[in-house]
């Protein structure tokens, strides 16, 4: 049973602003859950939603509100990851809040089994990584791509608004004709004609990620039928059933599995068994959530490198006691990590005690 549940809002400053099709992020306010059971076992989870609903409908505040509902459903019960999804099924959606709680429960179960979370999940020792680069000033973008390739990253994901993308991609391909490139549209290309996509198709991309807003499966299927480049769905995928819908309609050929977006590691593990080619994406989370996602990414079966760099690539100050670093395109996974609670207490701007 849960003895104490506490949420900390921790602002993390990016070393370099993150550019997406919808937002430029300089600070990421992340939500850290600390769960303590009556027998003194502690687990941590991270809420991956952003402050505003530009990626999904969830926000930092909605995760806080949903956490109160989750706690009420779990009161007085001994909860495991096997039963957790069913216990909170009366709450519609809110996948990132659920994933935050389930992550803490995975840590608690691993501790009770006298194992590290890595051992408990039978995770691997390393993860092949790709690098995400926002297209800003073209000369800076070129330098970032050159550096990433020299550092051994096995895939480069480019993020930009549709208006900037085609001319920038033309210039990039002229300099890096054989680089393993993909683009992420974050659902921003609804108004683009087929001719615009055909220009992208000519650049031998690994994939085009989420061209249309989430849930537009039939529109995505019509586009995929006209393109050689595989479409990858990200925001559209919140469950195993969504992957099945994508596959049956031909709405894409690849899926980006983000445990936070699908409700937690349990559903991510279920999706992994579907048979559709997949890779694993990050959410610009701190090392706490990143480590959980990387453990999942290290399992066999991924078709492409994970969408994550080491912790030092993102924030001025991370929240783990052990850095996660990429060397020659691979990130080595420590056997165990712990949140640096001194750093969390110094940086956090608010604490919400749900139960004491």
N, C-alpha and C positions, 0 to 999 in steps of 0.2 A: 504493500500500500504506500501511497505517496504521503510523506511527512511535510515536505516543503517544496514549493514551486516558486521560482523567482525569474523575472525577465529583466534584462538589462538592455537599454538602448545605447549602442556604442557607435559614435561617428568615426568613420575611418576616412582619412584623406588620401586620395589617389596621388601617386607620384606624378602621373600625367593624366589629364582629363580623358575619360573614356567617351568615344564618339559612337553613337548608334544612329539609325535612321530616324529616331524619334527624340533623342535626348543627348545632352552632353553632361556627363557626370564628373563632378570634381570631388564630392564627398558622398560616401555611402553610409547611411545610418542602418546598421545591421542590428538584429535582435537576437540575443543569446538567452537560451533557456537553461536554467540549472534546476535539475530535479533531484531530490533526495528522498529515499524511501525510509520507512520506519526502522529498518535494520541498518541504516547508515550508508547504503550504496548510493553513489552519485553518478548521474549521467548528464551530458550536455548535448544540446541541439542548437541549430542556427536557423532562424527564419530568413528566407531568401527574398521575400517580396521587397519592392522598392517603396519609397515614400508616396509616390503617386502611381496610379494604375496604368502606366504606359506599356508594360510588358504583359501582365495579366490583370484581372480585376482585383487582385489582392494588393493590400498596402501594409505598411508597418502597423498602422492602427487597426486594420481588420484582423491581423494576426494576434494582436493583443486581445481584442474582443473575442475572437474565436477561442483563444487559449482559456478564457474564463468558462466558456461553454464546455470545452473538452474536460477541464478539471472537474466540473460538476458531474459529468458522465462517468468519470473514473473514481470518484470519491468512495472510499471504503472497499475498493476492489484491488486484488493482486492482478496486475496487468502485464501481459507479455506481448511481444510483437506479433504473435500468431493471432491473438484475439483483438488487438487494438483496432484494426481497420473496421471490424464489425461493430465494436463498441461505439465508434464515433460516426457510424454510417448515417445517423439521423441528421448530421450536419452536412448540408449539400455543398459540394465544392470545397473551397478553402484548403486546397491541396498543400500549399506551402506551410500553413500553420500545422496541419496534420503531420507533414514530413518532419518539422522541427521537433515535435513531441516524439514521433517514432524513433528519430535518431537518438534522442536521450534514452529511450527504452532499449535500443540495441546496445548502447554502452552499458546499461545496467545489467542486461542479460549476460553480456560477455564477462563482466566482473563476477557475477554469480557463478559462472562456469569456470572461474579461475583462469581466464584467457584474456589476451588482448583482443580488441575489436578486430584487428587484422587477422589473427589466428581464428577467431570465432567465425569470421566470414570466409575463411580459406582463401584470403586475398593473396595476390601476387606481390613480388618484391619491387616491381617497377612498372611505370606506365609510359608508353610512347605519347608524346605531346605535340600538339599544334599550337600555333601562335595566332591570336586575334589582333588585328591592326585596323584602327579607324582611319579612313581616308580623310586627311586634313590637307595641309600644304603638301603638294605633290613631292617636293624634294625631301621632305621629312618622311613621307610614306615610303619612298624609295629606299631611304637609308634604313628604316625600320625593317623592311623586307630583306634587305641585304644582310643586316645583322642577324635576323631570325634564321635565315638559311645557313649562315656561317656558324651559328650556334647549334645547328643540327635539328631544328624543328622540322617535322616531317609533313606539315600542312600549314598553309597560311590562309586564314579566314579574313576577308576584307569586309568592313562595315562602312556603309555610306548611304546617303539619301539617293533615290533614283536619279535626280537631276545631275548629280556629280559623278555617277558611277561609270557610265559608258565611256566618256572621254578619258577619265582616269585609268580605267582598265586597259584602254588602248595603249596608253603610254607605258603602263606597267608591263604589259605583255611584250612590248618592244624591247624592254630592258631585261626582262626575266621570261624568255619564251617558254622555258620548260619547268618553271616553278609550279609546285602542286598548290594551285589556288582554288578557293571557293569564295562565294559571296553570301552574305547574310542580309536579307532585306527586311527582317522583322515585320513582315506583313504590310510593307509600305508601297507596294507596286500595283495596287488595284487599278489605277487609272492608266497604266502603261499598255500600249498596243502590242500586238504580237510581234511587230517588227522590232520593237525595242528588245524583247526577249531573244529574238533571233540574232541580234547583235551580240548579246551575251553568249549565246550558244556557239558562236564562232571562235570563242577564246579558250576552248578545251578546258573547261572548269571541272573540278571534281564533283561539284554539286551547286545548285542554287537553293539556299535555305529560306524557307517560309516566304514565298513571294506575296501571298495574299494573307489577309487577317485570319485568325483562327476560326475554325469550323467551316471554312469555305472549301469543303472537300470536292464538290462537283466542279467548281471553277478551277481548282488546282488540277483535277483529273483532265479537264479539257486542255489545259496548258501543257501538262506532261505529255499528252498524246502528240503534241506538235514539236516537242523539243527532243534533242539527243541528250542534252545534259540532264542527269538525274535531279529530280526535285527532292529535297529533304524537308520534312515537316518537323517543326519545333513547337511553337506555341499551340498548334492544333492538337498536340498529343498530350492528353492528361490521364490516359488509362490504356490497358491492353485492348479494350474494345475500340478505341480510336485508331490504334495501329491496324487492327483488323479491318476497320472501315477504309483506311488509307489503301491497304493492300487490295481489297476487293474492288474498289472503285478505280484503282490505278492513279490515285491522287498524288503519289510520290513513290520513290523507290528506296529511300533511306529514311531512317528516323533518328532524331537526336533525343537520347534519353537523358533527362535531367531528373534525378531522384526527387529533388525539391518540387518540381513542377507536376509530378505524377502522384504525389502524396506520400513518398517515402521509399526506402530501400526495398520493402516487400513488393510493392507494385513494380518497381524498376526490375527486380529479379524476375517477376512474372513476364514482363514485356520482353526481357532478354531471351526468353524461351520461344518467342513467337516465330522466329526464323527469318524475319525481315532484317536486312543489313542495318546495323546501328553503330553509332558512336556516342560518346558521353560528353555532355556539355556542362560548363560551369555557370555560375550566377553572380560572378564578381563578389563572392562571399569571402569572409575571412578564412584563415587556415582551419578553423574549427569545422565549419561545414565543408570546406574544400577537401579535408582529409577523408571524411566519410564518402564523398563523391569519388575521390581517387581510388579508394578501396574497391568500390563497385567497378570503376573503369579498369582496374587491374585484372578482373576476372576474364577468362578466355571468351572469345566470341566477337569482340568489337572489330568492325571492318575498317575503321579509320582511327588515327590518333585522337586522343582526348583533347578537348577544347580548354586546356588549362596550362598555365605556366607555374613556376615556383612562387612562393609567397612573397619573395622580395621584389617581384615584378610589378606588384599592384599598389600596395599601401605604404605610406611613410612608417606606419607601425602596425604589425600584425598582432594577432591574439594568441598564438601558439608559443609554447616554450621551446619548440624545436622547429627550425626553418625547413620548409619543403623546397628543394632546389632542383632545377633541371640542368643536366650535364649531357652534352651530345644528344640532345633531343629526347632524353628519358628522365623521368622524375623517379628517384628512389624513395620508396615508402618506408619510413621508420617503423619498427615493430610496435611502438606505442608513442602517443603524444598526449600532452595535457594543455588545457588552456592556461595562459599566463594570467592568473587572477589578479596579480598586482597591476598589470597593464590594464586589464578590464576595469578595475576599480578606479584607476587614474583617469581613463578616457571617458567612461560612461557618463551620460548626461541625465539619465533617469533610471530609477529602479522601480519595478512594479512587483510587489509581493502578492502573489495569488493565494498562497496558503502558508501558514506558519504552524 
